[in-house]
Amino acid sequence: MFDSLTRRLSGIMAGLRRKGRLSESDVAEMLREVRVALLEADVNFDVAKRFIARVREKAVGEDVFGSLTADQTVIKIVRDELTELLGGSSPSRFRWASSPPTVVLLCGLQGSGKTTTAAKLAKWMQAQGKKPMLAACDIQRAAAVRQLEVLGESVGVPVHTGAAGQDPVAIARSALERCRHLLLDVLIIDTAGRLQVDEALMKELEAIVKATQPTEVLLVVDATTGQEAVNVARTFHERVELTGAIFTKLDGDARGGAVLSVREATGVPVRFIGVGEQTSALEPFHADRMAQRILGMGDILGIIERAEQAMEAEDVESLESKLKGGSFDFNDMLQQFRMVRKMGPLQNVLKMIPGLGAQIPEAELNKVDDRQLSRIEAIILSMTPAERANPDIINGSRRKRVASGSGTSVEEVNNLVRQLYEMRRQMKQLAKLQKRLGKRGRRR
């Protein structure tokens, strides 16, 4: 997700750092490049225009020109405005009903992924200690009810399908009654979609909303629809008053312009993002972390959160220290790669590492799988304890021996050594930048 935009913006920011002192023309040129990058990422034109205007206004108001820290100041302004564009530093929290059950209505166009998202959301709620139920109110699409039943069974959640001949409103109403009877915490209603917004769809949604009084009305949007997502969100919001949006298929969209546009254009916050087909591939949306990832700064907190779900507390503390300090060696890399296996799809985790996601081409990242991890492990295990602890001693002859012992090529060994040094360098730079930005923020 956001891969093309991340590469463009991280390259622009790197160019600023190389300049040292900045002139007014340098900042103007940077803004032009950022504007082009946003438009190429399919960000809504008006949204991109307002974003650039806000960055320009703040940059001109800051004492940046001719300053040795001008690049850091401008990067902070871009980061802060990007965070605000995505929803602000304070996350939009899920709203629970004051007395159970909490009713969540999912709506959207046909093919946006509502049914799969319903199951993903149910699994996420289970992790929050809730007992959810699914309601199959999509009687338009063939096999939609059966699909929800299969997904519900896979995550261990009951599915209410209603009686034969019932309309969607009656199914939703009876599902709510059953949910109360079973003393469950949450009812997730999967509704029908259409190929395009029409009056029949909206009237049906309005009737379901009136019958169930949902606490959350979430629009499920296919991230690959680009700028059209803004028009879809506006139309739904006018009729059923959305409380949030869920973007699906972000793992298959390198641009991500829809996510950047919807909140700014409609005021509807992004609540979750879907990053894969598995029922566990649903993540709460954090605007500040996403802004850092788009700018090539990675998402260390996101890695730590995933780690907390898969590792012991002491391992998590060690991982956090190594990532933030940039001082790890091949022993640490081996340990972390083994832990990464437990943290979900490998490509998604790699993109969260500072500097790495923007460096490796998307096509190469998509090729990364457990077999490549096994090759990396074989290379590291072919090193001596001294070589793992001190990569500086791995000279040409040692690299040939490691390649021979691991069944790999010298080029692969060289690449791994370079990756270690590059990761160290990137993380040290990020730690320094965040420290300086933090100090500047406190002084203000």
DAUR-V919762 format. One record per pair of residues at least 24 apart in sequence whose C-alpha atoms are under 10 Angstrom apart, sorted by the first residue. I is the first residue (numbers start at 1). J is the second residue. D is the distance in whole Angstrom. If there is no record, write none. Layout:
BEGIN
i=[I;I]
j=[J;J]
d=[D;D]
END
This chain:
BEGIN
i=[1;1;1;1;1;1;1;1;1;1;1;1;1;1;1;1;2;2;2;2;2;2;2;2;2;2;2;2;2;2;2;3;3;3;3;3;3;3;3;3;3;3;3;3;3;3;4;4;4;4;4;4;4;4;4;4;4;4;5;5;5;5;5;5;5;5;5;5;5;5;5;5;5;6;6;6;6;6;6;6;6;6;6;6;6;6;6;6;7;7;7;7;7;7;7;7;7;7;7;8;8;8;8;8;8;8;8;8;8;8;9;9;9;9;9;9;9;9;9;10;10;10;10;10;10;10;10;10;11;11;11;11;12;12;12;13;13;13;13;13;13;13;14;14;14;14;15;16;16;16;16;16;17;17;17;17;17;17;17;18;19;19;19;20;20;20;20;20;20;20;21;21;21;21;21;21;21;21;22;22;22;22;22;22;22;22;22;23;23;23;23;23;24;24;24;24;24;25;26;27;27;27;27;27;27;27;27;27;28;28;30;31;31;31;34;37;38;38;38;38;39;39;40;40;41;41;41;41;41;41;41;41;41;42;42;42;42;42;42;42;42;42;42;42;42;43;43;43;43;43;43;43;43;43;43;43;44;44;44;44;44;44;44;44;44;44;44;44;45;45;46;46;46;47;47;47;47;47;47;47;48;48;48;48;48;50;50;51;51;51;51;51;51;52;52;54;54;55;55;55;55;69;69;72;72;72;72;72;73;73;73;73;75;75;75;76;76;76;76;76;76;78;78;79;79;79;79;79;79;79;80;80;80;80;81;81;82;82;82;82;82;82;82;82;83;83;83;83;83;83;83;83;84;84;84;84;84;85;85;85;85;85;85;85;85;85;85;86;86;86;86;86;86;86;86;86;86;86;86;86;86;87;87;87;87;87;87;87;87;87;87;87;87;87;88;88;88;88;88;89;89;89;89;89;90;90;90;91;91;91;91;91;91;91;91;92;92;92;92;92;92;92;92;92;92;92;93;93;93;93;93;94;94;94;94;94;94;94;95;95;95;96;96;96;96;97;97;97;97;97;98;99;100;100;100;100;100;100;100;101;101;101;101;101;101;101;101;101;101;101;101;101;101;101;102;102;102;102;102;102;102;102;102;102;102;102;103;103;103;103;103;103;103;103;103;103;103;103;103;103;103;103;104;104;104;104;104;104;104;104;104;104;104;104;104;104;105;105;105;105;105;105;105;105;105;105;105;105;105;105;105;105;105;105;105;105;106;106;106;106;106;106;106;106;106;106;106;106;106;106;106;106;106;107;107;107;107;107;107;107;107;107;107;107;107;107;107;107;107;107;107;108;108;108;108;108;108;108;108;108;108;108;108;108;108;108;108;108;108;108;109;109;109;109;109;109;109;109;109;109;109;109;109;109;110;110;110;110;110;110;110;110;110;110;110;110;111;111;111;111;111;111;112;112;112;112;112;112;112;112;112;112;112;112;112;112;113;113;113;113;113;113;113;113;113;113;114;114;114;114;114;114;114;114;114;114;114;114;114;114;115;115;115;115;115;115;115;115;115;115;115;115;116;116;116;116;116;116;116;116;116;116;117;117;117;117;117;117;117;117;117;117;117;117;117;117;118;118;118;118;118;118;118;118;118;119;119;119;119;119;119;119;119;119;119;119;119;119;119;119;119;120;120;120;120;120;120;120;120;120;120;120;121;121;121;121;121;121;121;121;121;122;122;122;122;122;122;122;122;122;122;123;123;123;123;123;123;123;123;123;124;124;124;124;124;124;124;125;125;126;126;126;126;129;130;130;130;131;131;131;131;131;131;131;131;131;131;132;132;132;132;132;132;132;132;132;132;132;133;133;133;133;133;133;133;133;133;133;133;133;133;133;133;134;134;134;134;134;134;134;134;134;134;134;134;134;135;135;135;135;135;135;135;135;135;135;135;135;135;135;135;135;135;136;136;136;136;136;136;136;136;136;136;136;136;137;137;137;137;137;137;137;137;137;137;137;137;137;137;137;138;138;138;138;138;138;138;138;139;139;139;139;139;139;139;139;139;140;140;140;140;140;141;141;141;144;144;144;145;148;151;154;155;155;159;159;159;160;160;167;168;168;168;168;168;169;169;169;169;169;169;169;169;169;170;170;170;171;172;172;172;172;172;173;173;173;173;174;175;176;176;177;187;187;188;188;189;189;196;197;197;197;197;198;201;202;202;202;202;203;203;205;205;205;206;206;206;207;208;209;209;210;215;216;216;216;216;217;217;217;217;217;218;218;218;218;218;218;218;218;218;218;219;219;219;219;219;219;219;219;220;220;220;220;220;220;220;220;220;221;221;221;221;221;221;221;221;221;222;222;222;222;222;222;222;222;222;222;223;223;223;223;223;223;223;223;223;223;223;223;223;223;223;224;224;224;224;224;224;224;224;224;224;224;224;225;225;225;225;226;226;226;226;226;226;226;226;226;227;227;227;227;227;227;227;228;228;228;229;229;229;229;229;230;230;230;230;230;230;230;230;230;231;231;231;232;233;233;233;233;233;233;234;234;234;234;234;235;237;237;237;238;241;242;242;242;242;243;243;243;243;243;244;244;244;244;244;245;245;245;245;245;245;246;246;246;246;246;246;246;246;246;247;247;247;247;247;247;247;248;248;248;248;248;248;248;248;249;249;249;249;249;250;250;250;251;251;251;251;251;251;252;254;256;260;260;275;275;276;276;276;278;278;280;281;281;289;290;292;292;293;293;293;293;293;293;293;294;294;294;295;295;295;296;296;296;296;296;296;296;296;296;296;296;297;297;297;297;297;297;297;297;297;297;297;297;297;297;298;298;298;298;298;298;298;298;298;298;298;298;298;299;299;299;299;299;299;300;300;300;300;300;301;302;302;302;303;303;303;303;303;303;303;303;304;305;306;306;306;306;306;307;307;307;307;307;307;308;309;309;310;310;310;310;310;310;311;311;311;311;315;322;322;323;323;323;323;323;323;323;324;324;324;324;324;324;324;325;325;325;325;325;325;325;326;326;326;326;326;326;326;326;326;326;326;326;327;327;327;327;327;327;327;328;328;328;328;328;328;329;329;329;329;329;329;329;329;329;330;330;330;330;330;330;330;330;330;330;330;330;330;330;331;331;331;331;331;331;331;332;332;333;333;333;333;333;334;334;334;334;334;334;334;334;335;337;337;337;337;337;338;338;338;340;341;341;341;345;345;346;346;353;353;353;354;354;354;354;354;354;354;355;355;355;355;355;355;355;355;356;356;356;356;375;375;375;375;376;376;376;376;376;377;378;378;378;378;378;378;379;379;379;379;379;379;379;379;379;379;380;380;380;380;381;381;382;382;391;391;391;392;392]
j=[223;249;250;251;252;253;254;255;256;257;275;293;294;348;351;362;41;250;251;252;253;254;255;256;257;259;260;290;293;294;295;41;251;253;254;255;256;293;294;296;351;357;358;360;361;362;37;38;40;41;253;254;255;256;294;358;361;362;34;37;38;39;40;41;42;254;255;256;257;294;295;296;358;37;41;254;255;256;291;292;293;294;295;296;297;357;358;359;37;294;295;296;355;357;358;359;360;361;362;33;34;36;37;38;40;41;294;295;296;358;33;34;37;38;78;294;295;296;358;292;293;294;295;296;297;355;358;359;295;296;358;359;37;75;295;71;72;74;75;78;295;296;71;75;295;296;71;70;71;72;74;75;68;69;70;71;72;74;75;71;68;70;71;66;67;68;69;70;71;72;64;65;66;67;68;69;70;71;64;65;66;67;68;69;70;71;74;64;65;66;67;70;59;60;64;65;66;65;65;55;56;59;60;64;65;70;71;74;56;59;74;55;56;78;78;255;255;256;257;260;255;257;255;257;226;227;253;254;255;256;257;258;260;224;225;226;227;228;255;256;257;258;259;260;261;226;227;230;255;256;257;258;259;260;261;262;226;227;228;229;230;257;258;260;261;262;264;265;227;261;261;264;265;85;260;261;262;263;264;265;85;257;260;261;264;85;264;78;81;82;84;85;264;78;81;78;81;79;80;81;82;436;437;433;434;436;437;440;436;437;440;441;295;433;437;433;434;437;438;440;441;291;295;288;290;291;292;294;295;297;287;288;291;292;288;291;260;287;288;290;291;292;294;295;260;286;287;288;289;290;291;292;263;264;287;288;291;259;260;261;262;263;264;265;287;288;291;259;260;261;262;263;264;269;270;285;286;287;288;290;291;260;262;263;264;267;268;269;270;271;285;286;287;288;269;286;287;288;291;286;287;288;289;291;286;287;288;269;270;271;284;285;286;287;288;243;244;268;269;270;271;272;284;285;286;287;244;269;271;284;285;215;216;243;244;271;272;284;215;216;243;185;186;215;216;185;186;214;215;216;215;185;179;180;183;184;185;186;187;131;132;133;176;177;179;180;183;184;185;186;187;188;214;215;132;176;179;184;185;186;187;188;213;214;215;216;132;133;176;179;185;186;187;188;189;209;212;213;214;215;216;217;134;186;187;188;189;190;209;212;213;214;215;216;217;218;135;172;187;188;189;190;191;205;208;209;212;213;214;215;216;217;218;219;242;243;188;189;190;191;192;193;205;214;216;217;218;219;220;242;244;245;246;189;190;191;192;193;201;202;205;217;218;219;220;221;236;240;242;245;246;190;191;192;193;194;195;196;197;201;218;219;220;221;222;232;233;236;245;246;191;192;193;194;195;196;197;201;219;220;221;222;232;236;140;141;191;192;193;194;195;196;197;220;221;222;193;194;195;220;221;222;193;194;195;219;220;221;222;223;224;225;246;247;248;249;193;220;221;222;246;247;248;249;274;277;138;148;189;190;191;192;193;218;219;220;221;222;246;248;144;145;147;148;149;151;152;189;190;191;192;220;147;148;151;152;190;248;274;277;278;279;151;190;220;246;247;248;272;273;274;277;278;279;281;282;148;151;152;188;189;190;191;220;279;148;149;150;151;152;153;154;155;156;157;188;190;278;279;280;282;151;152;155;274;277;278;279;280;281;282;283;188;246;272;274;279;280;281;282;283;151;152;155;156;157;186;187;188;279;280;152;154;155;156;157;279;280;281;282;155;279;280;281;282;283;284;185;186;155;156;157;186;185;184;185;186;156;157;158;179;182;183;184;185;186;187;156;157;158;159;179;183;184;185;186;187;188;157;158;159;160;175;176;178;179;182;184;185;186;187;188;189;158;159;160;161;172;175;176;179;186;187;188;189;190;159;160;161;162;168;171;172;173;174;175;176;179;187;188;189;190;191;160;161;162;168;171;172;175;188;189;190;191;192;161;162;166;167;168;169;170;171;172;175;189;190;191;192;208;167;168;171;189;190;191;192;193;165;166;167;168;171;190;191;192;193;168;191;192;193;194;192;193;194;190;191;192;190;190;279;279;279;280;187;188;189;187;189;204;192;204;205;207;208;204;205;206;207;208;209;210;211;212;207;208;211;208;207;208;209;211;212;208;210;211;212;212;212;211;212;212;212;214;214;216;214;217;232;231;232;235;236;235;236;235;236;239;240;239;240;236;239;240;239;240;241;240;240;240;241;240;243;241;242;243;244;241;242;243;244;245;242;243;244;245;246;268;269;270;271;272;243;244;245;246;247;268;270;271;244;245;246;247;248;270;272;273;274;245;246;247;248;249;258;259;273;274;246;247;248;249;250;252;253;258;259;274;247;248;249;250;251;252;253;254;255;256;257;258;259;273;274;248;249;250;251;252;253;254;255;256;257;258;259;253;256;257;258;253;255;256;257;258;259;260;261;262;256;257;258;259;260;261;262;258;261;262;257;258;259;261;262;258;259;260;261;262;263;264;265;266;262;265;266;262;262;263;265;266;267;268;262;265;266;267;268;266;266;267;268;266;268;266;267;268;269;267;268;269;270;271;268;269;270;271;272;269;270;271;272;273;285;270;271;272;273;274;282;283;284;285;271;272;273;274;275;282;285;272;273;274;275;276;277;281;282;273;274;275;276;277;274;275;276;275;276;277;281;347;348;276;362;294;287;291;345;348;344;345;348;344;345;344;344;345;352;352;352;354;351;352;353;354;355;357;358;352;357;358;354;355;358;351;352;353;354;355;356;357;358;359;426;430;352;353;354;355;356;357;358;426;427;429;430;431;433;434;349;350;351;352;353;354;355;356;357;358;426;427;430;349;350;351;352;353;354;324;352;353;354;427;352;349;352;353;340;343;348;349;350;351;352;353;343;343;340;342;343;344;349;336;339;340;342;343;344;343;342;343;339;340;341;342;343;344;339;340;342;343;339;424;427;353;354;423;424;427;428;431;354;424;427;428;430;431;432;424;427;428;429;430;431;432;420;421;422;423;424;425;426;427;428;429;430;431;420;421;423;424;425;427;428;389;390;420;421;423;424;387;388;389;390;391;417;420;421;424;377;379;380;381;383;385;387;388;389;390;391;416;417;420;380;381;385;387;388;389;390;388;389;376;377;380;388;420;373;376;377;378;379;380;381;388;377;370;373;374;376;377;373;374;377;373;369;370;373;369;370;370;373;423;426;427;423;424;426;427;428;429;430;422;423;424;425;426;427;429;430;419;422;423;426;406;407;408;412;406;408;412;413;416;406;402;403;405;406;407;408;403;404;405;406;407;408;409;412;413;416;406;413;416;417;405;406;406;407;417;420;421;417;421]
d=[9;9;5;5;7;5;5;7;6;10;8;10;9;9;9;10;8;8;9;10;7;5;5;5;8;9;10;9;9;6;10;9;10;8;5;6;8;9;8;10;9;8;7;10;9;7;9;10;9;7;9;6;6;9;9;9;9;9;9;6;7;10;8;6;10;8;6;8;9;7;8;10;9;9;10;9;9;10;10;9;7;5;6;6;9;8;6;10;9;8;8;7;10;8;5;8;10;9;10;9;8;9;6;9;10;10;9;9;9;9;8;7;7;9;10;7;6;8;9;10;9;8;5;5;8;9;7;9;9;9;9;10;10;10;9;8;9;9;7;9;8;9;9;10;10;10;9;9;6;9;9;8;10;9;9;6;8;10;9;9;9;10;8;9;8;6;7;7;7;10;8;7;5;6;5;8;6;8;7;5;5;7;8;9;6;7;10;8;5;6;9;9;9;8;9;6;9;10;9;10;8;8;9;9;9;10;9;8;8;10;10;8;7;10;10;10;9;10;7;9;10;8;8;8;8;10;10;8;4;6;5;9;9;10;9;6;6;10;7;7;5;7;10;9;9;7;6;10;9;8;4;6;8;6;6;9;8;6;9;10;8;7;8;8;6;9;9;8;9;9;9;10;8;9;8;6;9;10;7;7;10;10;9;8;10;10;9;9;7;8;10;7;9;9;9;9;7;10;9;7;9;9;10;7;9;8;7;10;9;8;8;10;9;10;9;9;9;7;10;10;9;9;9;8;10;6;7;9;7;10;10;8;8;9;10;9;9;8;8;9;6;9;9;9;10;9;5;5;8;8;5;8;10;9;7;8;9;10;7;8;9;7;6;10;8;10;9;7;6;8;9;6;7;8;8;9;8;5;8;8;8;9;10;7;8;9;9;6;7;10;9;8;6;8;9;9;6;7;10;8;6;5;9;10;8;8;8;9;9;8;9;7;6;7;9;10;8;10;7;8;7;10;9;8;8;9;10;10;8;9;10;9;8;9;9;8;10;9;7;7;9;9;9;7;8;9;9;9;6;9;10;9;9;8;8;7;5;7;9;9;9;10;8;10;7;7;8;6;5;5;6;10;10;9;9;10;10;9;6;5;6;8;10;7;6;8;10;10;8;10;9;6;5;6;8;10;7;7;5;5;7;9;10;7;6;5;6;9;10;9;9;6;6;5;6;7;10;10;8;6;5;7;8;9;9;8;9;9;6;8;6;5;6;8;10;10;7;6;6;6;9;10;10;10;8;6;5;6;7;10;10;9;9;9;7;6;7;7;10;10;8;7;6;5;6;9;8;10;9;10;10;10;8;8;6;8;10;9;9;10;8;5;5;6;9;8;9;8;10;10;10;8;4;5;6;6;7;9;9;8;8;9;8;10;10;9;10;7;4;5;5;8;10;10;10;10;8;8;8;10;9;8;8;10;10;9;6;5;5;9;10;9;10;9;7;9;10;7;8;7;10;9;7;8;9;10;10;10;10;7;8;9;9;10;9;6;8;10;9;9;7;9;8;6;10;8;10;9;6;8;9;10;8;8;7;10;9;10;10;8;9;7;10;9;8;8;9;8;10;10;8;9;10;8;9;8;8;9;9;7;8;7;10;10;9;7;10;10;6;6;9;9;7;10;8;9;10;10;6;9;10;9;9;8;9;9;8;5;6;7;6;9;8;10;9;10;8;9;10;7;9;10;8;8;9;7;9;9;7;9;10;9;10;6;9;8;7;7;10;9;10;9;7;9;7;8;9;9;8;9;9;9;10;9;8;6;7;10;8;10;10;10;9;5;5;6;9;10;7;8;9;8;10;6;6;4;6;7;6;5;6;7;9;9;9;7;10;7;8;6;5;6;9;6;5;6;9;10;8;10;9;9;6;5;6;7;6;5;6;8;10;7;7;10;9;6;9;10;7;6;5;6;9;6;5;8;8;8;8;9;9;7;5;7;9;7;8;10;8;5;8;9;6;7;10;7;6;5;7;9;9;7;10;9;6;5;4;8;10;9;8;7;10;10;8;7;10;9;9;6;8;9;7;8;9;9;10;9;9;9;8;9;8;9;10;9;10;10;9;10;9;8;9;9;7;7;9;10;6;5;9;9;7;9;10;8;9;9;10;7;9;8;7;8;10;6;6;10;9;9;7;10;10;9;9;10;9;10;9;10;7;8;8;10;10;9;8;7;8;9;10;9;9;7;7;6;10;10;10;7;10;10;8;10;8;6;8;7;5;5;7;8;6;6;5;5;7;9;10;9;8;10;8;6;5;6;8;9;9;10;9;6;5;6;7;10;9;10;10;7;6;5;6;9;9;9;10;10;9;6;5;6;8;10;9;9;10;9;6;6;6;6;9;8;7;10;9;7;8;6;7;9;9;8;7;7;10;8;6;9;8;8;9;8;10;9;10;9;7;9;8;7;6;5;8;10;9;10;10;7;6;9;10;7;9;8;10;10;9;6;9;8;7;7;9;10;7;5;9;9;7;7;9;9;9;9;7;9;9;7;10;8;9;8;6;9;9;10;8;10;8;10;9;10;10;7;9;9;6;7;9;9;5;5;6;6;9;6;5;6;7;9;10;6;6;5;6;7;9;10;9;9;8;7;5;6;9;10;10;9;6;4;7;8;9;10;9;8;6;6;7;8;6;5;8;5;6;9;10;9;8;8;8;10;10;10;9;8;10;8;9;10;10;9;8;9;10;10;10;9;8;7;9;8;9;9;9;10;10;9;10;9;9;9;9;9;6;6;8;7;6;9;10;10;8;8;5;6;9;9;9;9;9;10;7;10;10;10;10;9;7;5;5;4;7;8;8;9;10;9;9;9;10;8;5;6;7;8;7;7;8;10;9;9;7;10;9;8;10;7;9;10;7;8;10;9;9;9;6;8;9;10;8;8;8;6;10;9;9;8;8;9;9;6;6;9;7;10;8;9;9;9;9;9;9;9;8;7;9;9;10;9;6;7;8;6;10;8;7;6;10;10;7;10;10;9;10;7;4;7;8;5;5;9;9;8;10;10;9;6;9;9;8;9;10;8;10;9;7;9;6;6;7;7;10;8;9;9;10;10;7;9;9;9;8;5;6;8;7;10;9;8;8;9;8;9;6;6;10;9;9;10;9;9;9;8;9;8;6;10;10;7;8;9;9;10;7;9;9;8;8;9;9;10;10;8;9;8;9;8;9;8;9;9;8;10;7;6;10;10;8;8;7;10;9;6;8;10;9;9;8;7;8;8;8;8;9;9;9;9;9;8;9;9;9;8;5;8;9;7;9;8;5;8;7;10;9;7;9;8;9;9;10;9;8;6;9;7;9;9;9;10]
END
